[in-house]
Amino acid sequence: MTEYEIIILGFALSLDALIVSICYGLIISNSRLKNSLIFALSFGFFQFLMPVLGWNFTGFIYSLLEKYSKWIVFAIFAGLGCKFLMDVFSNEEKKDIKCISLFCILTLAIATSIDAFGAGVSLRFLNVPVIRPSLEIGLITFILSFVGFWAFGLFKKLPAQTVYIIGAVLLFYLAVKSLL
C-alpha cells in the first residue's frame, strides 16, 4: 500500500468523525477549545487504535463485530439525531448540548471508528505493517475533527433550531450510511 493510498484511506475513515465534530461544533458554545481538543483527541485516538486492533485480532472478533456493527452504529447516530430533533421541538430553554460527557464522546469515537477496525483487517490481509498507517489515520482524523469543530462553528449565528436540525440531518445521514 502506497503512502498516497494510506492518506486517502485516512481521509475516507475520518469523514464520520468530521461530520460529528461539525455537529458538535455548531451547538457547543462553552469551553470550545477544551471540547474541540477532547473531540479531536478522542476521535483521532480511536481511529488510530481500531486498525491496530483489527490487524491484531483478525478473524474471530471481526466476524462477531461485522454482523452487528452496522446496526450498532445506526442506533447510536439515529438516537443522537432523534435527541437533536427532540431538543428542537421541546419547550425547554436551550442551555447547551447535554451529551458532552466522557461516556458520550467515547461512544461517538468508537462508533465513528468501527470501519477503521475493518481497515486494520484489510491491512493485515495485504501484509502491510499497521503502526505507520494507523498513526497517519489517527493524525488525519484529529486534524479534520479539530478543524471541523471550529470551521463550522462560524455558522453559530444561525437560529438555534436550525443548527440542531442541521446536526440531526447530518447524524441521520451517518445512520443511514452505516446500513448501506
HUGI-V953516 format. One record per residue. N is the residue number from 0. RES is the residue in one letter. PHI is phi in degrees with one decimal (NA if undefined). Layout:
# HUGI-V953516
N;RES;PHI
N;RES;PHI
This chain:
# HUGI-V953516
0;M;NA
1;T;-80.3
2;E;-60.7
3;Y;-59.5
4;E;-65.4
5;I;-66.7
6;I;-65.4
7;I;-60.9
8;L;-59.3
9;G;-60.0
10;F;-65.8
11;A;-62.5
12;L;-70.4
13;S;-87.8
14;L;-62.4
15;D;-61.7
16;A;-64.4
17;L;-61.4
18;I;-64.0
19;V;-64.3
20;S;-62.7
21;I;-60.6
22;C;-56.5
23;Y;-72.4
24;G;-63.0
25;L;-71.1
26;I;-113.7
27;I;-86.0
28;S;-114.5
29;N;-112.3
30;S;48.3
31;R;-62.5
32;L;-63.9
33;K;-59.8
34;N;-66.3
35;S;-64.8
36;L;-69.2
37;I;-62.5
38;F;-61.2
39;A;-62.3
40;L;-66.1
41;S;-63.6
42;F;-64.5
43;G;-62.0
44;F;-63.1
45;F;-71.5
46;Q;-69.5
47;F;-74.4
48;L;-67.7
49;M;-61.7
50;P;-62.2
51;V;-62.9
52;L;-64.5
53;G;-61.0
54;W;-65.0
55;N;-79.2
56;F;-110.8
57;T;-55.6
58;G;114.4
59;F;-56.9
60;I;-65.2
61;Y;-62.8
62;S;-65.3
63;L;-70.9
64;L;-69.2
65;E;-59.0
66;K;-61.4
67;Y;-111.5
68;S;-60.0
69;K;-61.4
70;W;-73.5
71;I;-64.6
72;V;-63.5
73;F;-56.9
74;A;-61.9
75;I;-64.9
76;F;-69.9
77;A;-64.9
78;G;-62.1
79;L;-66.9
80;G;-60.3
81;C;-62.4
82;K;-60.4
83;F;-61.4
84;L;-65.9
85;M;-62.4
86;D;-63.8
87;V;-64.9
88;F;-96.5
89;S;-78.9
90;N;-91.3
91;E;-69.4
92;E;-72.6
93;K;-76.6
94;K;-101.6
95;D;-169.4
96;I;-61.7
97;K;-91.0
98;C;-97.5
99;I;-122.3
100;S;-69.8
101;L;-58.6
102;F;-59.9
103;C;-63.4
104;I;-64.3
105;L;-66.2
106;T;-62.0
107;L;-63.7
108;A;-62.8
109;I;-68.1
110;A;-61.1
111;T;-78.4
112;S;-114.4
113;I;-61.7
114;D;-65.7
115;A;-67.7
116;F;-60.6
117;G;-62.3
118;A;-63.6
119;G;-63.5
120;V;-61.6
121;S;-61.6
122;L;-59.9
123;R;-63.6
124;F;-67.0
125;L;-87.3
126;N;58.6
127;V;-99.1
128;P;-56.7
129;V;-92.6
130;I;-64.8
131;R;-61.0
132;P;-59.9
133;S;-65.4
134;L;-62.6
135;E;-65.7
136;I;-61.5
137;G;-62.7
138;L;-66.8
139;I;-60.6
140;T;-64.4
141;F;-57.4
142;I;-62.9
143;L;-64.6
144;S;-65.4
145;F;-64.1
146;V;-64.4
147;G;-61.3
148;F;-58.5
149;W;-84.4
150;A;-62.3
151;F;-86.5
152;G;-66.2
153;L;-64.9
154;F;-85.4
155;K;-64.8
156;K;-74.1
157;L;-66.2
158;P;-57.8
159;A;-54.8
160;Q;-63.6
161;T;-63.9
162;V;-61.7
163;Y;-64.6
164;I;-66.5
165;I;-59.7
166;G;-59.6
167;A;-63.5
168;V;-62.5
169;L;-62.8
170;L;-68.9
171;F;-65.3
172;Y;-59.0
173;L;-62.6
174;A;-62.0
175;V;-66.2
176;K;-58.0
177;S;-65.3
178;L;-85.8
179;L;-88.3
